[in-house]
């Protein structure tokens, strides 16, 4: 067995090995370390060695970035996880902060976004897409040009709505109403989760597996309930409008 193979087998990695196993570049790993997101590696002479703690943290960092979390938000999440935390602790945090709908997203630069929508993306169209949540600005972690996170489904829907014969006011007001009430619902559900699930977990009353299982079951049920409630409310609002005229 070579020295490199022995190191990997023992759960220790050089920075190159750690980058390869987490799908990141060496430059990005070193950037995260310089920002204090990783505990210091163990140094033996001139070589720095990383272990499973670093790998788990990098996996969580990458997951959260893919879900649109800013570097500052990721730093706050990691600050709540002890450096010697068990792997299950990282699994729970990843599950809690994961998107409610596992939709495939991608990050595109301005030119790639132009090609995706089939036309030049002027500032007015970009502002609309950002406002309705079809694209999200993503700041580069290493000082490069900002990109945009999007999904083909949401982007296509936003562009189709834009082609409808309605005024910009309709689009703006509709988006504002949906965002306002969606935020209120999300905040309420988050409060219930914090009180009835996260609190007991932090006190040791729930196991890691129970929290992950609850999240897997609660999310689709909550979305179904929200869609059902909106459908009933929309029908009732339409009937009231007809009856009042």
C-alpha positions as YAML, in Angstrom:
chain: A
units: angstrom
residues:
- id: 1
  name: UNK
  ca: [0.00, 0.00, 0.00]
- id: 2
  name: UNK
  ca: [1.38, 3.40, -0.94]
- id: 3
  name: UNK
  ca: [1.65, 6.29, 1.49]
- id: 4
  name: UNK
  ca: [-1.27, 8.10, -0.20]
- id: 5
  name: UNK
  ca: [-3.46, 4.96, -0.04]
- id: 6
  name: UNK
  ca: [-2.58, 4.42, 3.62]
- id: 7
  name: UNK
  ca: [-3.50, 8.00, 4.48]
- id: 8
  name: UNK
  ca: [-6.85, 7.78, 2.71]
- id: 9
  name: UNK
  ca: [-7.61, 4.42, 4.31]
- id: 10
  name: UNK
  ca: [-6.97, 5.88, 7.77]
- id: 11
  name: UNK
  ca: [-9.50, 8.64, 7.18]
- id: 12
  name: UNK
  ca: [-6.92, 11.37, 6.67]
- id: 13
  name: UNK
  ca: [-6.63, 13.45, 3.51]
- id: 14
  name: UNK
  ca: [-4.24, 15.93, 2.02]
- id: 15
  name: UNK
  ca: [-5.91, 19.06, 0.67]
- id: 16
  name: UNK
  ca: [-5.82, 17.58, -2.84]
- id: 17
  name: UNK
  ca: [-7.49, 14.36, -1.68]
- id: 18
  name: UNK
  ca: [-10.09, 16.26, 0.33]
- id: 19
  name: UNK
  ca: [-10.95, 18.45, -2.65]
- id: 20
  name: UNK
  ca: [-11.31, 15.40, -4.90]
- id: 21
  name: UNK
  ca: [-13.62, 13.60, -2.47]
- id: 22
  name: UNK
  ca: [-15.91, 16.61, -1.98]
- id: 23
  name: UNK
  ca: [-16.06, 17.68, -5.62]
- id: 24
  name: UNK
  ca: [-14.46, 21.05, -4.89]
- id: 25
  name: UNK
  ca: [-11.29, 22.69, -6.10]
- id: 26
  name: UNK
  ca: [-8.25, 23.02, -3.88]
- id: 27
  name: UNK
  ca: [-8.61, 26.79, -4.19]
- id: 28
  name: UNK
  ca: [-12.19, 26.62, -2.87]
- id: 29
  name: UNK
  ca: [-11.23, 24.37, 0.04]
- id: 30
  name: UNK
  ca: [-8.48, 26.78, 1.04]
- id: 31
  name: UNK
  ca: [-10.88, 29.70, 0.70]
- id: 32
  name: UNK
  ca: [-13.35, 28.08, 3.10]
- id: 33
  name: UNK
  ca: [-10.50, 27.36, 5.52]
- id: 34
  name: UNK
  ca: [-9.35, 30.98, 5.35]
- id: 35
  name: UNK
  ca: [-12.92, 32.09, 6.17]
- id: 36
  name: UNK
  ca: [-12.91, 29.97, 9.33]
- id: 37
  name: UNK
  ca: [-15.52, 27.51, 8.05]
- id: 38
  name: UNK
  ca: [-13.19, 24.55, 8.65]
- id: 39
  name: UNK
  ca: [-11.26, 23.65, 11.80]
- id: 40
  name: UNK
  ca: [-7.49, 23.85, 11.39]
- id: 41
  name: UNK
  ca: [-5.91, 20.73, 9.86]
- id: 42
  name: UNK
  ca: [-3.27, 18.69, 11.64]
- id: 43
  name: UNK
  ca: [0.19, 19.62, 10.42]
- id: 44
  name: UNK
  ca: [3.06, 17.20, 10.24]
- id: 45
  name: UNK
  ca: [6.08, 18.98, 8.99]
- id: 46
  name: UNK
  ca: [5.07, 20.87, 5.85]
- id: 47
  name: UNK
  ca: [2.00, 18.73, 5.08]
- id: 48
  name: UNK
  ca: [-1.51, 19.48, 6.37]
- id: 49
  name: UNK
  ca: [-3.86, 16.54, 6.98]
- id: 50
  name: UNK
  ca: [-7.65, 16.73, 7.06]
- id: 51
  name: UNK
  ca: [-10.12, 14.17, 8.39]
- id: 52
  name: UNK
  ca: [-13.81, 13.19, 8.36]
- id: 53
  name: UNK
  ca: [-14.80, 16.36, 10.25]
- id: 54
  name: UNK
  ca: [-13.51, 18.51, 7.42]
- id: 55
  name: UNK
  ca: [-15.13, 16.35, 4.79]
- id: 56
  name: UNK
  ca: [-18.54, 16.45, 6.49]
- id: 57
  name: UNK
  ca: [-18.34, 20.21, 6.87]
- id: 58
  name: UNK
  ca: [-17.40, 20.64, 3.22]
- id: 59
  name: UNK
  ca: [-20.24, 18.35, 2.12]
- id: 60
  name: UNK
  ca: [-22.69, 20.45, 4.14]
- id: 61
  name: UNK
  ca: [-21.22, 23.71, 2.82]
- id: 62
  name: UNK
  ca: [-21.56, 22.50, -0.77]
- id: 63
  name: UNK
  ca: [-25.13, 21.30, -0.17]
- id: 64
  name: UNK
  ca: [-26.18, 24.61, 1.37]
- id: 65
  name: UNK
  ca: [-24.57, 26.60, -1.41]
- id: 66
  name: UNK
  ca: [-26.40, 24.49, -3.98]
- id: 67
  name: UNK
  ca: [-29.60, 25.38, -2.15]
- id: 68
  name: UNK
  ca: [-28.84, 29.10, -2.38]
- id: 69
  name: UNK
  ca: [-27.51, 29.87, 1.11]
- id: 70
  name: UNK
  ca: [-25.11, 32.78, 1.35]
- id: 71
  name: UNK
  ca: [-21.67, 32.39, 2.84]
- id: 72
  name: UNK
  ca: [-22.74, 34.39, 5.90]
- id: 73
  name: UNK
  ca: [-25.74, 32.09, 6.45]
- id: 74
  name: UNK
  ca: [-23.56, 29.00, 6.06]
- id: 75
  name: UNK
  ca: [-21.16, 30.42, 8.63]
- id: 76
  name: UNK
  ca: [-24.02, 30.81, 11.11]
- id: 77
  name: UNK
  ca: [-25.14, 27.22, 10.52]
- id: 78
  name: UNK
  ca: [-21.66, 25.81, 11.03]
- id: 79
  name: UNK
  ca: [-21.16, 27.90, 14.17]
- id: 80
  name: UNK
  ca: [-23.92, 25.83, 15.80]
- id: 81
  name: UNK
  ca: [-22.25, 22.50, 15.00]
- id: 82
  name: UNK
  ca: [-19.34, 21.43, 17.26]
- id: 83
  name: UNK
  ca: [-16.15, 20.50, 15.44]
- id: 84
  name: UNK
  ca: [-16.35, 17.00, 16.95]
- id: 85
  name: UNK
  ca: [-20.04, 16.46, 16.05]
- id: 86
  name: UNK
  ca: [-21.13, 13.01, 14.89]
- id: 87
  name: UNK
  ca: [-21.95, 12.46, 11.19]
- id: 88
  name: UNK
  ca: [-25.65, 12.19, 12.05]
- id: 89
  name: UNK
  ca: [-25.60, 15.79, 13.28]
- id: 90
  name: UNK
  ca: [-24.59, 16.97, 9.82]
- id: 91
  name: UNK
  ca: [-27.28, 14.80, 8.22]
- id: 92
  name: UNK
  ca: [-29.95, 16.43, 10.39]
- id: 93
  name: UNK
  ca: [-28.81, 19.97, 9.59]
- id: 94
  name: UNK
  ca: [-28.68, 19.14, 5.89]
- id: 95
  name: UNK
  ca: [-32.21, 17.71, 6.03]
- id: 96
  name: UNK
  ca: [-33.60, 20.68, 7.98]
- id: 97
  name: UNK
  ca: [-32.15, 23.22, 5.55]
- id: 98
  name: UNK
  ca: [-32.79, 21.34, 2.31]
- id: 99
  name: UNK
  ca: [-35.42, 22.65, -0.15]
- id: 100
  name: UNK
  ca: [-38.99, 21.54, 0.36]
- id: 101
  name: UNK
  ca: [-39.22, 20.48, -3.27]
- id: 102
  name: UNK
  ca: [-36.19, 18.58, -4.59]
- id: 103
  name: UNK
  ca: [-36.18, 20.43, -7.90]
- id: 104
  name: UNK
  ca: [-33.09, 20.23, -10.07]
- id: 105
  name: UNK
  ca: [-31.42, 23.63, -10.24]
- id: 106
  name: UNK
  ca: [-28.38, 24.88, -12.10]
- id: 107
  name: UNK
  ca: [-26.14, 27.91, -11.93]
- id: 108
  name: UNK
  ca: [-25.65, 29.90, -15.14]
- id: 109
  name: UNK
  ca: [-23.73, 33.02, -16.02]
- id: 110
  name: UNK
  ca: [-25.38, 35.90, -17.88]
- id: 111
  name: UNK
  ca: [-24.50, 34.57, -21.33]
- id: 112
  name: UNK
  ca: [-25.65, 31.03, -20.54]
- id: 113
  name: UNK
  ca: [-28.92, 32.44, -19.22]
- id: 114
  name: UNK
  ca: [-29.34, 34.32, -22.51]
- id: 115
  name: UNK
  ca: [-28.96, 31.08, -24.41]
- id: 116
  name: UNK
  ca: [-31.37, 29.28, -22.10]
- id: 117
  name: UNK
  ca: [-34.22, 31.76, -22.63]
- id: 118
  name: UNK
  ca: [-33.42, 32.23, -26.32]
- id: 119
  name: UNK
  ca: [-32.93, 35.99, -26.33]
- id: 120
  name: UNK
  ca: [-30.76, 38.75, -24.94]
- id: 121
  name: UNK
  ca: [-31.42, 39.28, -21.25]
- id: 122
  name: UNK
  ca: [-31.78, 43.02, -20.71]
- id: 123
  name: UNK
  ca: [-31.85, 44.59, -17.26]
- id: 124
  name: UNK
  ca: [-35.66, 44.96, -17.24]
- id: 125
  name: UNK
  ca: [-36.26, 41.28, -18.03]
- id: 126
  name: UNK
  ca: [-33.63, 40.21, -15.50]
- id: 127
  name: UNK
  ca: [-35.26, 42.36, -12.81]
- id: 128
  name: UNK
  ca: [-38.63, 40.71, -13.54]
- id: 129
  name: UNK
  ca: [-37.18, 37.20, -13.36]
- id: 130
  name: UNK
  ca: [-35.48, 38.01, -10.05]
- id: 131
  name: UNK
  ca: [-38.64, 39.61, -8.64]
- id: 132
  name: UNK
  ca: [-40.84, 36.60, -9.37]
- id: 133
  name: UNK
  ca: [-38.20, 34.19, -8.07]
- id: 134
  name: UNK
  ca: [-37.43, 32.56, -11.41]
- id: 135
  name: UNK
  ca: [-33.72, 33.32, -11.03]
- id: 136
  name: UNK
  ca: [-31.60, 34.12, -8.02]
- id: 137
  name: UNK
  ca: [-28.31, 35.99, -8.00]
- id: 138
  name: UNK
  ca: [-25.43, 33.89, -6.73]
- id: 139
  name: UNK
  ca: [-22.29, 35.65, -5.59]
- id: 140
  name: UNK
  ca: [-19.03, 33.93, -6.39]
- id: 141
  name: UNK
  ca: [-17.21, 32.59, -3.34]
- id: 142
  name: UNK
  ca: [-13.81, 33.52, -4.76]
- id: 143
  name: UNK
  ca: [-14.51, 36.98, -6.16]
- id: 144
  name: UNK
  ca: [-15.51, 35.97, -9.68]
- id: 145
  name: UNK
  ca: [-18.45, 37.21, -11.70]
- id: 146
  name: UNK
  ca: [-21.90, 36.70, -10.18]
- id: 147
  name: UNK
  ca: [-24.07, 33.98, -11.69]
- id: 148
  name: UNK
  ca: [-27.73, 33.03, -11.46]
- id: 149
  name: UNK
  ca: [-29.45, 29.99, -9.98]
- id: 150
  name: UNK
  ca: [-32.55, 28.77, -11.79]
- id: 151
  name: UNK
  ca: [-34.54, 25.69, -12.75]
- id: 152
  name: UNK
  ca: [-35.99, 24.98, -16.15]
- id: 153
  name: UNK
  ca: [-39.52, 24.54, -14.80]
- id: 154
  name: UNK
  ca: [-39.71, 27.80, -12.86]
- id: 155
  name: UNK
  ca: [-37.92, 29.77, -15.56]
- id: 156
  name: UNK
  ca: [-40.20, 28.45, -18.28]
- id: 157
  name: UNK
  ca: [-43.29, 29.27, -16.23]
- id: 158
  name: UNK
  ca: [-42.11, 32.85, -15.58]
- id: 159
  name: UNK
  ca: [-41.43, 33.43, -19.28]
- id: 160
  name: UNK
  ca: [-44.82, 32.02, -20.29]
- id: 161
  name: UNK
  ca: [-46.61, 34.30, -17.81]
- id: 162
  name: UNK
  ca: [-44.71, 37.22, -19.28]
- id: 163
  name: UNK
  ca: [-46.26, 36.47, -22.69]
- id: 164
  name: UNK
  ca: [-49.82, 36.72, -21.35]
- id: 165
  name: UNK
  ca: [-51.82, 39.79, -22.46]
- id: 166
  name: UNK
  ca: [-51.79, 41.38, -19.00]
- id: 167
  name: UNK
  ca: [-50.28, 44.57, -17.68]
- id: 168
  name: UNK
  ca: [-47.01, 44.69, -15.74]
- id: 169
  name: UNK
  ca: [-49.07, 45.86, -12.78]
- id: 170
  name: UNK
  ca: [-50.96, 42.55, -12.76]
- id: 171
  name: UNK
  ca: [-47.72, 40.59, -12.67]
- id: 172
  name: UNK
  ca: [-46.19, 42.78, -9.96]
- id: 173
  name: UNK
  ca: [-49.27, 42.78, -7.72]
- id: 174
  name: UNK
  ca: [-49.87, 39.04, -8.14]
- id: 175
  name: UNK
  ca: [-46.27, 38.27, -7.23]
- id: 176
  name: UNK
  ca: [-46.42, 40.56, -4.19]
- id: 177
  name: UNK
  ca: [-49.63, 38.94, -2.87]
- id: 178
  name: UNK
  ca: [-48.30, 35.42, -3.33]
- id: 179
  name: UNK
  ca: [-44.94, 36.23, -1.75]
- id: 180
  name: UNK
  ca: [-46.52, 38.00, 1.22]
- id: 181
  name: UNK
  ca: [-48.86, 35.18, 2.13]
- id: 182
  name: UNK
  ca: [-46.39, 32.43, 1.28]
- id: 183
  name: UNK
  ca: [-43.88, 34.05, 3.63]
- id: 184
  name: UNK
  ca: [-46.48, 34.18, 6.41]
- id: 185
  name: UNK
  ca: [-47.32, 30.50, 5.94]
- id: 186
  name: UNK
  ca: [-43.65, 29.52, 5.84]
- id: 187
  name: UNK
  ca: [-42.84, 31.51, 8.97]
- id: 188
  name: UNK
  ca: [-45.77, 29.93, 10.80]
- id: 189
  name: UNK
  ca: [-44.79, 26.39, 9.81]
- id: 190
  name: UNK
  ca: [-41.18, 27.08, 10.73]
- id: 191
  name: UNK
  ca: [-42.26, 28.28, 14.17]
- id: 192
  name: UNK
  ca: [-44.31, 25.12, 14.73]
- id: 193
  name: UNK
  ca: [-41.37, 22.97, 13.61]
- id: 194
  name: UNK
  ca: [-38.96, 24.80, 15.88]
- id: 195
  name: UNK
  ca: [-41.25, 24.38, 18.88]
- id: 196
  name: UNK
  ca: [-42.42, 20.80, 18.38]
- id: 197
  name: UNK
  ca: [-39.51, 19.11, 16.57]
- id: 198
  name: UNK
  ca: [-36.27, 21.09, 16.68]
- id: 199
  name: UNK
  ca: [-36.60, 22.05, 20.33]
- id: 200
  name: UNK
  ca: [-37.15, 18.45, 21.51]
- id: 201
  name: UNK
  ca: [-34.26, 17.31, 19.27]
- id: 202
  name: UNK
  ca: [-31.92, 19.87, 20.81]
- id: 203
  name: UNK
  ca: [-32.96, 18.65, 24.28]
- id: 204
  name: UNK
  ca: [-32.20, 15.05, 23.32]
- id: 205
  name: UNK
  ca: [-35.86, 13.97, 23.28]
- id: 206
  name: UNK
  ca: [-35.79, 12.99, 19.59]
- id: 207
  name: UNK
  ca: [-33.18, 10.93, 17.74]
- id: 208
  name: UNK
  ca: [-31.44, 12.04, 14.56]
- id: 209
  name: UNK
  ca: [-33.29, 9.47, 12.47]
- id: 210
  name: UNK
  ca: [-36.66, 10.60, 13.82]
- id: 211
  name: UNK
  ca: [-36.07, 14.21, 12.76]
- id: 212
  name: UNK
  ca: [-34.99, 13.25, 9.23]
- id: 213
  name: UNK
  ca: [-37.97, 10.87, 8.88]
- id: 214
  name: UNK
  ca: [-40.40, 13.52, 10.13]
- id: 215
  name: UNK
  ca: [-39.11, 16.04, 7.63]
- id: 216
  name: UNK
  ca: [-39.41, 13.57, 4.77]
- id: 217
  name: UNK
  ca: [-43.08, 13.02, 5.64]
- id: 218
  name: UNK
  ca: [-44.09, 16.51, 6.78]
- id: 219
  name: UNK
  ca: [-42.91, 18.42, 3.70]
- id: 220
  name: UNK
  ca: [-45.04, 16.75, 1.02]
- id: 221
  name: UNK
  ca: [-48.06, 16.69, 3.35]
- id: 222
  name: UNK
  ca: [-47.69, 20.40, 4.11]
- id: 223
  name: UNK
  ca: [-47.43, 21.25, 0.40]
- id: 224
  name: UNK
  ca: [-50.51, 19.18, -0.40]
- id: 225
  name: UNK
  ca: [-52.38, 20.88, 2.42]
- id: 226
  name: UNK
  ca: [-51.33, 24.33, 1.21]
- id: 227
  name: UNK
  ca: [-52.44, 23.62, -2.37]
- id: 228
  name: UNK
  ca: [-55.75, 22.21, -1.13]
- id: 229
  name: UNK
  ca: [-56.37, 25.18, 1.16]
- id: 230
  name: UNK
  ca: [-55.61, 27.66, -1.65]
- id: 231
  name: UNK
  ca: [-57.93, 25.84, -4.05]
- id: 232
  name: UNK
  ca: [-60.81, 25.97, -1.56]
- id: 233
  name: UNK
  ca: [-60.11, 29.62, -0.71]
- id: 234
  name: UNK
  ca: [-59.97, 30.59, -4.41]
- id: 235
  name: UNK
  ca: [-63.30, 28.86, -5.11]
- id: 236
  name: UNK
  ca: [-64.91, 30.56, -2.12]
- id: 237
  name: UNK
  ca: [-63.56, 33.98, -3.13]
- id: 238
  name: UNK
  ca: [-64.94, 33.55, -6.67]
- id: 239
  name: UNK
  ca: [-68.37, 32.56, -5.34]
- id: 240
  name: UNK
  ca: [-68.45, 35.53, -2.95]
- id: 241
  name: UNK
  ca: [-67.58, 37.92, -5.77]
- id: 242
  name: UNK
  ca: [-70.42, 36.55, -7.91]
- id: 243
  name: UNK
  ca: [-72.90, 36.65, -5.02]
- id: 244
  name: UNK
  ca: [-71.97, 40.24, -4.09]
- id: 245
  name: UNK
  ca: [-72.49, 41.62, -7.59]
...
